[in-house]
Amino acid sequence: MKGALGLISLIWMLVIPTAALPAEAEVESVTVEIRSRVFIPQQIHLHHSRKTLLRFRNHDTELHTVVAKELFLSDDLTLSGNGAPEFGPEGLKKVIIPPDGLIEFQFTPARAGTFSYLCDMPGHNMQAMIVIE
Ligand SMILES: [Cu+2]
């Protein structure tokens, strides 16, 4: 009986804090791994008007870029990690990710659609898709 009570209170401790999290914490978090010049997975799904944390982790020993024209034209875009962003007249053009590097995009996708992105390093031929529902 004591054991059962202990188990129940343990379940409460595990369940309640999650249920009590404020709406602010409802961030959709997705990670794309880069291995051997491939974006993995090849397609990810996000949702418009939902706060998103999109990570790219480069496991290769060479640098890669993430070039996504329209996708990151979001008012609330913030970048973190050790990538090097490049900006053009229309905003963020691309981010360079060093070997073993990580970049994090925090943004809210503005609209639904299918967006392809790529790495524009010569000869890499790397492309993948983000579907925003
Ligand atoms: Cu690349």
Boltz pocket constraint, residues with backbone or C-beta under 6 A from the ligand:
constraints:
  - pocket:
      binder: B
      contacts: [[A, 37], [A, 63], [A, 64], [A, 65], [A, 119], [A, 120], [A, 121], [A, 124], [A, 126]]
      max_distance: 6.0
